[in-house]
Amino acid sequence: MNFGKIEIGIGAVIIVLGTVFALQGAGIIGGSSLMDNNSTFVLVGPLIAVGGLVLVAFGLQSPGPKPKKEPPSEIPPV
């Protein structure tokens, strides 16, 4: 299973949620009377979206090379 795809998907959802929070806080889109024209959500929304961007960035990173297994060393007889 490729966990990078999961991180990208969850990060994208978080970006959308942060954007909606910011736009509702600014009063650009309606929906929740609690969030409309509330400066708290204008500040918190972009922070949430940046968190989603960080998660997407981690998901896009290619995994490093897998470590090679060394053959077991033989101990010479005493």
N, C-alpha and C positions, 0 to 999 in steps of 0.2 A: 504494500500500500504506500502511495506517495503522499507523505504528510505535507509537502509543499502546496499541493492543490487545496488541502483543507485550510491551511493558513491563509492562502490567497482568498478563498471564498469567505471565510469568517472576517478577514480584514476588509473585504469589499463591503460586506454588510455593515460593519462598524463605521466605515467612511460615510455610507449613505445615512446612517442614523445620526452621526455627528453633524452632517450637512443639514438634515431636517431640523435638528435641535437649533442650530444657528439661525436658519431661516425663519423658524417659528418665533424664536426669541426676538428677532429683528422686526417681526410683524409682516414679513413678506408673504408667507403662506400661513393660512389659518389651520385650525384643527383642534387644538387644546387650549381652553381658556386659561389654564394655568401657565402655559408656556408663551402665549402670545404677548409680545411687547415686554418681555422680561429680560433684562440685561444679563442676568445670571446665565441664561442659556446661550446668549450671544457669545459669552466668553468660554463656556464649557464645551459648546458644540465643536468649535475648531480643535480644541484639545483632544476630544474624542476622535475626530477625523484623523488627526495626526497619529494617534495611537493605531488606528486602522492602517494608515500608510506604512508604519513601522512593521506591522504584522505582515502586510503584503510584501514588503522588502525582504523580510526573512524567508517568506515562502518562495520568492524568486531566486534566492541564492542557490547555486548548485552545490550539492554536497561535496565535500572534499574527497580526495582519494581514500579508499578504504585501506587501513593498515595491512601490510602483508604479514602473514603468519610465518614466523621463523621455524624451521624444523627443530625438533627437540635436540638439544645437544647431548651427545653421549659422554658419560663420565667414564674416563679410563679406569680399568680395574687397578686396584692397589696391590 
